[in-house]
Amino acid sequence: MLSIILRWSLRFFERIEDETHRKEGLSVHGLAAHERAQWEFVRRELTGDEKSIDPILAQLEV
């Protein structure tokens, strides 16, 4: 269920990000990056990837 929700959320934020691609400094870019990291984490976690946390850690370093 979480996978389905995150996939929808990611698509939503990516559409907004696409619409605002020329405007710098908007928090939507950070939100989209956050959603991508969450989606990647869940996708990896569901496949049993031992390094599934890497996308989240990479976001924390930004």
N, CA, C and O atoms as a CHARMM CRD file, in Angstrom:
* protein
*
  248
    1    1 MET  N      0.81100  -1.17700   0.00000 PROA 1      0.00000
    2    1 MET  CA     0.00000   0.00000   0.00000 PROA 1      0.00000
    3    1 MET  C      0.86800   1.25900   0.00000 PROA 1      0.00000
    4    1 MET  O      0.58800   2.21400  -0.72400 PROA 1      0.00000
    5    2 LEU  N      1.92000   1.25100   0.81700 PROA 2      0.00000
    6    2 LEU  CA     2.82800   2.39600   0.87900 PROA 2      0.00000
    7    2 LEU  C      3.45800   2.66200  -0.48900 PROA 2      0.00000
    8    2 LEU  O      3.61700   3.81400  -0.89300 PROA 2      0.00000
    9    3 SER  N      3.80500   1.61100  -1.18000 PROA 3      0.00000
   10    3 SER  CA     4.38800   1.74400  -2.51700 PROA 3      0.00000
   11    3 SER  C      3.44400   2.47300  -3.46200 PROA 3      0.00000
   12    3 SER  O      3.88000   3.34200  -4.21700 PROA 3      0.00000
   13    4 ILE  N      2.17600   2.13900  -3.43400 PROA 4      0.00000
   14    4 ILE  CA     1.18500   2.76600  -4.30800 PROA 4      0.00000
   15    4 ILE  C      1.03100   4.25100  -3.96800 PROA 4      0.00000
   16    4 ILE  O      0.97700   5.09500  -4.86200 PROA 4      0.00000
   17    5 ILE  N      0.96200   4.55700  -2.69300 PROA 5      0.00000
   18    5 ILE  CA     0.79600   5.94200  -2.25800 PROA 5      0.00000
   19    5 ILE  C      2.01600   6.77300  -2.63600 PROA 5      0.00000
   20    5 ILE  O      1.87700   7.88500  -3.14400 PROA 5      0.00000
   21    6 LEU  N      3.20400   6.24100  -2.39200 PROA 6      0.00000
   22    6 LEU  CA     4.41100   6.98800  -2.72400 PROA 6      0.00000
   23    6 LEU  C      4.56800   7.17600  -4.22600 PROA 6      0.00000
   24    6 LEU  O      5.03400   8.22500  -4.67000 PROA 6      0.00000
   25    7 ARG  N      4.19300   6.19500  -4.99700 PROA 7      0.00000
   26    7 ARG  CA     4.27300   6.32900  -6.45300 PROA 7      0.00000
   27    7 ARG  C      3.35100   7.46700  -6.92500 PROA 7      0.00000
   28    7 ARG  O      3.74600   8.27500  -7.76500 PROA 7      0.00000
   29    8 TRP  N      2.13800   7.52800  -6.39200 PROA 8      0.00000
   30    8 TRP  CA     1.21400   8.60200  -6.75200 PROA 8      0.00000
   31    8 TRP  C      1.77500   9.95300  -6.31600 PROA 8      0.00000
   32    8 TRP  O      1.75600  10.91900  -7.07900 PROA 8      0.00000
   33    9 SER  N      2.27000  10.00900  -5.08900 PROA 9      0.00000
   34    9 SER  CA     2.80800  11.25100  -4.55000 PROA 9      0.00000
   35    9 SER  C      3.99900  11.72900  -5.37400 PROA 9      0.00000
   36    9 SER  O      4.11300  12.91900  -5.66800 PROA 9      0.00000
   37   10 LEU  N      4.87900  10.81500  -5.74600 PROA 10     0.00000
   38   10 LEU  CA     6.03900  11.17300  -6.54900 PROA 10     0.00000
   39   10 LEU  C      5.61000  11.75500  -7.89100 PROA 10     0.00000
   40   10 LEU  O      6.13500  12.78500  -8.31600 PROA 10     0.00000
   41   11 ARG  N      4.67300  11.11400  -8.55000 PROA 11     0.00000
   42   11 ARG  CA     4.19100  11.62800  -9.83900 PROA 11     0.00000
   43   11 ARG  C      3.58300  13.01700  -9.67700 PROA 11     0.00000
   44   11 ARG  O      3.79700  13.88600 -10.52200 PROA 11     0.00000
   45   12 PHE  N      2.84200  13.23300  -8.62000 PROA 12     0.00000
   46   12 PHE  CA     2.23500  14.53500  -8.34900 PROA 12     0.00000
   47   12 PHE  C      3.30100  15.61800  -8.23000 PROA 12     0.00000
   48   12 PHE  O      3.21700  16.65100  -8.89400 PROA 12     0.00000
   49   13 PHE  N      4.30600  15.38500  -7.38200 PROA 13     0.00000
   50   13 PHE  CA     5.34300  16.38900  -7.17800 PROA 13     0.00000
   51   13 PHE  C      6.21400  16.57100  -8.41700 PROA 13     0.00000
   52   13 PHE  O      6.68500  17.67800  -8.67700 PROA 13     0.00000
   53   14 GLU  N      6.43400  15.52300  -9.17500 PROA 14     0.00000
   54   14 GLU  CA     7.20600  15.67400 -10.40800 PROA 14     0.00000
   55   14 GLU  C      6.44500  16.50100 -11.44300 PROA 14     0.00000
   56   14 GLU  O      7.05900  17.26600 -12.18700 PROA 14     0.00000
   57   15 ARG  N      5.13200  16.36300 -11.50200 PROA 15     0.00000
   58   15 ARG  CA     4.34300  17.20400 -12.40900 PROA 15     0.00000
   59   15 ARG  C      4.44400  18.66800 -12.00400 PROA 15     0.00000
   60   15 ARG  O      4.61400  19.54100 -12.85400 PROA 15     0.00000
   61   16 ILE  N      4.33900  18.93400 -10.71200 PROA 16     0.00000
   62   16 ILE  CA     4.46900  20.31200 -10.23400 PROA 16     0.00000
   63   16 ILE  C      5.87600  20.83300 -10.51500 PROA 16     0.00000
   64   16 ILE  O      6.05000  21.97500 -10.93800 PROA 16     0.00000
   65   17 GLU  N      6.87000  19.99100 -10.27700 PROA 17     0.00000
   66   17 GLU  CA     8.25300  20.38000 -10.53500 PROA 17     0.00000
   67   17 GLU  C      8.44600  20.71600 -12.01900 PROA 17     0.00000
   68   17 GLU  O      9.11300  21.69600 -12.34900 PROA 17     0.00000
   69   18 ASP  N      7.87300  19.91800 -12.90100 PROA 18     0.00000
   70   18 ASP  CA     7.96500  20.18300 -14.33800 PROA 18     0.00000
   71   18 ASP  C      7.33800  21.52300 -14.69700 PROA 18     0.00000
   72   18 ASP  O      7.86300  22.25200 -15.53800 PROA 18     0.00000
   73   19 GLU  N      6.22900  21.84300 -14.06800 PROA 19     0.00000
   74   19 GLU  CA     5.53500  23.10300 -14.35100 PROA 19     0.00000
   75   19 GLU  C      6.30100  24.31800 -13.84400 PROA 19     0.00000
   76   19 GLU  O      6.11800  25.42200 -14.35700 PROA 19     0.00000
   77   20 THR  N      7.14900  24.13000 -12.85300 PROA 20     0.00000
   78   20 THR  CA     7.89000  25.25200 -12.26800 PROA 20     0.00000
   79   20 THR  C      9.38700  25.16100 -12.56000 PROA 20     0.00000
   80   20 THR  O     10.19100  25.76500 -11.85200 PROA 20     0.00000
   81   21 HSD  N      9.76300  24.41900 -13.58600 PROA 21     0.00000
   82   21 HSD  CA    11.17700  24.13800 -13.84200 PROA 21     0.00000
   83   21 HSD  C     12.02700  25.38000 -14.07300 PROA 21     0.00000
   84   21 HSD  O     13.24000  25.31800 -13.87100 PROA 21     0.00000
   85   22 ARG  N     11.47300  26.46000 -14.47000 PROA 22     0.00000
   86   22 ARG  CA    12.26200  27.67000 -14.73700 PROA 22     0.00000
   87   22 ARG  C     12.34500  28.61000 -13.52600 PROA 22     0.00000
   88   22 ARG  O     13.03300  29.62900 -13.58400 PROA 22     0.00000
   89   23 LYS  N     11.66600  28.28400 -12.45700 PROA 23     0.00000
   90   23 LYS  CA    11.65000  29.16100 -11.29100 PROA 23     0.00000
   91   23 LYS  C     12.57300  28.61200 -10.21400 PROA 23     0.00000
   92   23 LYS  O     12.33100  27.54300  -9.65400 PROA 23     0.00000
   93   24 GLU  N     13.61400  29.34700  -9.93900 PROA 24     0.00000
   94   24 GLU  CA    14.60600  28.92800  -8.94500 PROA 24     0.00000
   95   24 GLU  C     14.11800  29.21400  -7.52700 PROA 24     0.00000
   96   24 GLU  O     13.28100  30.09100  -7.31300 PROA 24     0.00000
   97   25 GLY  N     14.64300  28.47400  -6.57400 PROA 25     0.00000
   98   25 GLY  CA    14.38000  28.74400  -5.17400 PROA 25     0.00000
   99   25 GLY  C     13.03700  28.27500  -4.65200 PROA 25     0.00000
  100   25 GLY  O     12.67400  28.59800  -3.52100 PROA 25     0.00000
  101   26 LEU  N     12.29800  27.53000  -5.43900 PROA 26     0.00000
  102   26 LEU  CA    11.00900  27.04000  -4.96600 PROA 26     0.00000
  103   26 LEU  C     11.20300  25.76100  -4.16800 PROA 26     0.00000
  104   26 LEU  O     12.02400  24.91600  -4.52500 PROA 26     0.00000
  105   27 SER  N     10.45500  25.62500  -3.10400 PROA 27     0.00000
  106   27 SER  CA    10.58200  24.43100  -2.26200 PROA 27     0.00000
  107   27 SER  C     10.05100  23.17600  -2.95200 PROA 27     0.00000
  108   27 SER  O     10.31100  22.06300  -2.49500 PROA 27     0.00000
  109   28 VAL  N      9.31200  23.34600  -4.04300 PROA 28     0.00000
  110   28 VAL  CA     8.76400  22.17400  -4.73000 PROA 28     0.00000
  111   28 VAL  C      9.87900  21.27400  -5.26500 PROA 28     0.00000
  112   28 VAL  O      9.70400  20.05800  -5.34500 PROA 28     0.00000
  113   29 HSD  N     11.00500  21.84800  -5.62600 PROA 29     0.00000
  114   29 HSD  CA    12.11700  21.03600  -6.12100 PROA 29     0.00000
  115   29 HSD  C     12.65500  20.13100  -5.00500 PROA 29     0.00000
  116   29 HSD  O     12.97700  18.96700  -5.23900 PROA 29     0.00000
  117   30 GLY  N     12.74500  20.67500  -3.81200 PROA 30     0.00000
  118   30 GLY  CA    13.17800  19.88100  -2.66500 PROA 30     0.00000
  119   30 GLY  C     12.16100  18.81000  -2.30000 PROA 30     0.00000
  120   30 GLY  O     12.52400  17.69400  -1.92800 PROA 30     0.00000
  121   31 LEU  N     10.88900  19.15900  -2.40900 PROA 31     0.00000
  122   31 LEU  CA     9.83700  18.17600  -2.12400 PROA 31     0.00000
  123   31 LEU  C      9.87100  17.02800  -3.12800 PROA 31     0.00000
  124   31 LEU  O      9.71800  15.86500  -2.75500 PROA 31     0.00000
  125   32 ALA  N     10.07100  17.35700  -4.39500 PROA 32     0.00000
  126   32 ALA  CA    10.14600  16.31600  -5.42300 PROA 32     0.00000
  127   32 ALA  C     11.35400  15.41400  -5.18600 PROA 32     0.00000
  128   32 ALA  O     11.25400  14.19600  -5.33000 PROA 32     0.00000
  129   33 ALA  N     12.47800  15.99200  -4.83000 PROA 33     0.00000
  130   33 ALA  CA    13.67800  15.19200  -4.54000 PROA 33     0.00000
  131   33 ALA  C     13.44300  14.29000  -3.33600 PROA 33     0.00000
  132   33 ALA  O     13.88000  13.13900  -3.32000 PROA 33     0.00000
  133   34 HSD  N     12.76000  14.80900  -2.34100 PROA 34     0.00000
  134   34 HSD  CA    12.42100  14.02900  -1.14400 PROA 34     0.00000
  135   34 HSD  C     11.52600  12.84000  -1.51500 PROA 34     0.00000
  136   34 HSD  O     11.75600  11.71700  -1.06600 PROA 34     0.00000
  137   35 GLU  N     10.51500  13.09800  -2.33100 PROA 35     0.00000
  138   35 GLU  CA     9.60500  12.02900  -2.75800 PROA 35     0.00000
  139   35 GLU  C     10.33800  10.97400  -3.58500 PROA 35     0.00000
  140   35 GLU  O     10.07200   9.78000  -3.44200 PROA 35     0.00000
  141   36 ARG  N     11.26100  11.40800  -4.45000 PROA 36     0.00000
  142   36 ARG  CA    12.04800  10.44400  -5.23700 PROA 36     0.00000
  143   36 ARG  C     12.87600   9.55100  -4.32300 PROA 36     0.00000
  144   36 ARG  O     12.96100   8.34200  -4.53900 PROA 36     0.00000
  145   37 ALA  N     13.48600  10.14600  -3.30400 PROA 37     0.00000
  146   37 ALA  CA    14.29800   9.36300  -2.36200 PROA 37     0.00000
  147   37 ALA  C     13.43200   8.36700  -1.59300 PROA 37     0.00000
  148   37 ALA  O     13.82700   7.21800  -1.39900 PROA 37     0.00000
  149   38 GLN  N     12.26200   8.80500  -1.15900 PROA 38     0.00000
  150   38 GLN  CA    11.36400   7.88800  -0.45100 PROA 38     0.00000
  151   38 GLN  C     10.93500   6.72800  -1.35200 PROA 38     0.00000
  152   38 GLN  O     10.95400   5.57000  -0.93600 PROA 38     0.00000
  153   39 TRP  N     10.55200   7.04900  -2.58100 PROA 39     0.00000
  154   39 TRP  CA    10.11700   6.01400  -3.51800 PROA 39     0.00000
  155   39 TRP  C     11.24600   5.01300  -3.77700 PROA 39     0.00000
  156   39 TRP  O     11.02100   3.80300  -3.78900 PROA 39     0.00000
  157   40 GLU  N     12.44100   5.52000  -3.98100 PROA 40     0.00000
  158   40 GLU  CA    13.58100   4.63600  -4.23900 PROA 40     0.00000
  159   40 GLU  C     13.85400   3.74900  -3.02200 PROA 40     0.00000
  160   40 GLU  O     14.14900   2.56400  -3.17300 PROA 40     0.00000
  161   41 PHE  N     13.75900   4.31700  -1.82300 PROA 41     0.00000
  162   41 PHE  CA    13.94900   3.53400  -0.60700 PROA 41     0.00000
  163   41 PHE  C     12.93500   2.39300  -0.52500 PROA 41     0.00000
  164   41 PHE  O     13.30700   1.24400  -0.28700 PROA 41     0.00000
  165   42 VAL  N     11.66700   2.70900  -0.72100 PROA 42     0.00000
  166   42 VAL  CA    10.61900   1.68600  -0.63000 PROA 42     0.00000
  167   42 VAL  C     10.80500   0.63400  -1.70900 PROA 42     0.00000
  168   42 VAL  O     10.68300  -0.56100  -1.43900 PROA 42     0.00000
  169   43 ARG  N     11.09900   1.06800  -2.92800 PROA 43     0.00000
  170   43 ARG  CA    11.30300   0.12600  -4.02200 PROA 43     0.00000
  171   43 ARG  C     12.43900  -0.83900  -3.69800 PROA 43     0.00000
  172   43 ARG  O     12.31200  -2.04800  -3.89100 PROA 43     0.00000
  173   44 ARG  N     13.55500  -0.29300  -3.20300 PROA 44     0.00000
  174   44 ARG  CA    14.70400  -1.13800  -2.84600 PROA 44     0.00000
  175   44 ARG  C     14.39400  -2.03700  -1.64300 PROA 44     0.00000
  176   44 ARG  O     14.75800  -3.21300  -1.62100 PROA 44     0.00000
  177   45 GLU  N     13.72600  -1.46900  -0.66200 PROA 45     0.00000
  178   45 GLU  CA    13.39300  -2.22500   0.54900 PROA 45     0.00000
  179   45 GLU  C     12.53200  -3.44000   0.21500 PROA 45     0.00000
  180   45 GLU  O     12.74500  -4.52500   0.75700 PROA 45     0.00000
  181   46 LEU  N     11.56300  -3.25900  -0.67400 PROA 46     0.00000
  182   46 LEU  CA    10.67600  -4.35700  -1.05200 PROA 46     0.00000
  183   46 LEU  C     11.39700  -5.46100  -1.83000 PROA 46     0.00000
  184   46 LEU  O     10.93200  -6.60000  -1.86800 PROA 46     0.00000
  185   47 THR  N     12.52400  -5.12600  -2.44300 PROA 47     0.00000
  186   47 THR  CA    13.29800  -6.14800  -3.15800 PROA 47     0.00000
  187   47 THR  C     14.37300  -6.77100  -2.27100 PROA 47     0.00000
  188   47 THR  O     15.08000  -7.68500  -2.69800 PROA 47     0.00000
  189   48 GLY  N     14.50000  -6.27200  -1.02200 PROA 48     0.00000
  190   48 GLY  CA    15.46800  -6.85000  -0.09900 PROA 48     0.00000
  191   48 GLY  C     16.86400  -6.26700  -0.22100 PROA 48     0.00000
  192   48 GLY  O     17.82200  -6.85200   0.28400 PROA 48     0.00000
  193   49 ASP  N     16.99400  -5.13900  -0.87400 PROA 49     0.00000
  194   49 ASP  CA    18.29400  -4.48500  -1.04400 PROA 49     0.00000
  195   49 ASP  C     18.83000  -4.04000   0.31200 PROA 49     0.00000
  196   49 ASP  O     18.16600  -3.30300   1.04000 PROA 49     0.00000
  197   50 GLU  N     20.02900  -4.49100   0.64100 PROA 50     0.00000
  198   50 GLU  CA    20.62400  -4.13600   1.93100 PROA 50     0.00000
  199   50 GLU  C     21.05600  -2.67600   1.99400 PROA 50     0.00000
  200   50 GLU  O     21.31100  -2.15600   3.08000 PROA 50     0.00000
  201   51 LYS  N     21.14000  -2.02300   0.87200 PROA 51     0.00000
  202   51 LYS  CA    21.54200  -0.61700   0.82900 PROA 51     0.00000
  203   51 LYS  C     20.34600   0.27200   0.48500 PROA 51     0.00000
  204   51 LYS  O     20.50800   1.33700  -0.11100 PROA 51     0.00000
  205   52 SER  N     19.16000  -0.16800   0.86000 PROA 52     0.00000
  206   52 SER  CA    17.94500   0.57300   0.52000 PROA 52     0.00000
  207   52 SER  C     17.91500   1.97300   1.13000 PROA 52     0.00000
  208   52 SER  O     17.24100   2.85900   0.60500 PROA 52     0.00000
  209   53 ILE  N     18.62500   2.17900   2.21200 PROA 53     0.00000
  210   53 ILE  CA    18.61200   3.47000   2.90100 PROA 53     0.00000
  211   53 ILE  C     19.47000   4.52000   2.19000 PROA 53     0.00000
  212   53 ILE  O     19.37200   5.70400   2.51300 PROA 53     0.00000
  213   54 ASP  N     20.29600   4.12000   1.24500 PROA 54     0.00000
  214   54 ASP  CA    21.20800   5.05100   0.57600 PROA 54     0.00000
  215   54 ASP  C     20.52900   6.29100  -0.02000 PROA 54     0.00000
  216   54 ASP  O     21.06200   7.38900   0.14200 PROA 54     0.00000
  217   55 PRO  N     19.38200   6.17400  -0.70200 PROA 55     0.00000
  218   55 PRO  CA    18.75100   7.38600  -1.24200 PROA 55     0.00000
  219   55 PRO  C     18.33300   8.38400  -0.14900 PROA 55     0.00000
  220   55 PRO  O     18.38500   9.59700  -0.35300 PROA 55     0.00000
  221   56 ILE  N     17.92500   7.86400   0.99400 PROA 56     0.00000
  222   56 ILE  CA    17.54100   8.73100   2.11100 PROA 56     0.00000
  223   56 ILE  C     18.76800   9.42300   2.68000 PROA 56     0.00000
  224   56 ILE  O     18.74700  10.62500   2.94500 PROA 56     0.00000
  225   57 LEU  N     19.82900   8.66500   2.86400 PROA 57     0.00000
  226   57 LEU  CA    21.06700   9.24300   3.38700 PROA 57     0.00000
  227   57 LEU  C     21.62900  10.29600   2.44500 PROA 57     0.00000
  228   57 LEU  O     22.15700  11.31600   2.89000 PROA 57     0.00000
  229   58 ALA  N     21.51700  10.05300   1.15400 PROA 58     0.00000
  230   58 ALA  CA    21.99600  11.03000   0.17300 PROA 58     0.00000
  231   58 ALA  C     21.21600  12.33400   0.28500 PROA 58     0.00000
  232   58 ALA  O     21.79700  13.40900   0.13400 PROA 58     0.00000
  233   59 GLN  N     19.92700  12.26400   0.54400 PROA 59     0.00000
  234   59 GLN  CA    19.10000  13.46500   0.71500 PROA 59     0.00000
  235   59 GLN  C     19.52100  14.22700   1.97000 PROA 59     0.00000
  236   59 GLN  O     19.49900  15.45800   1.97800 PROA 59     0.00000
  237   60 LEU  N     19.90000  13.52100   3.01800 PROA 60     0.00000
  238   60 LEU  CA    20.30500  14.17800   4.24400 PROA 60     0.00000
  239   60 LEU  C     21.62400  14.92200   4.06900 PROA 60     0.00000
  240   60 LEU  O     21.89100  15.89200   4.77800 PROA 60     0.00000
  241   61 GLU  N     22.44400  14.47200   3.13200 PROA 61     0.00000
  242   61 GLU  CA    23.72200  15.12300   2.86600 PROA 61     0.00000
  243   61 GLU  C     23.57400  16.38500   2.03300 PROA 61     0.00000
  244   61 GLU  O     24.48600  17.21100   1.99500 PROA 61     0.00000
  245   62 VAL  N     22.43600  16.54600   1.36400 PROA 62     0.00000
  246   62 VAL  CA    22.22900  17.68700   0.46500 PROA 62     0.00000
  247   62 VAL  C     22.13200  18.97300   1.21800 PROA 62     0.00000
  248   62 VAL  O     21.95800  20.03100   0.61300 PROA 62     0.00000
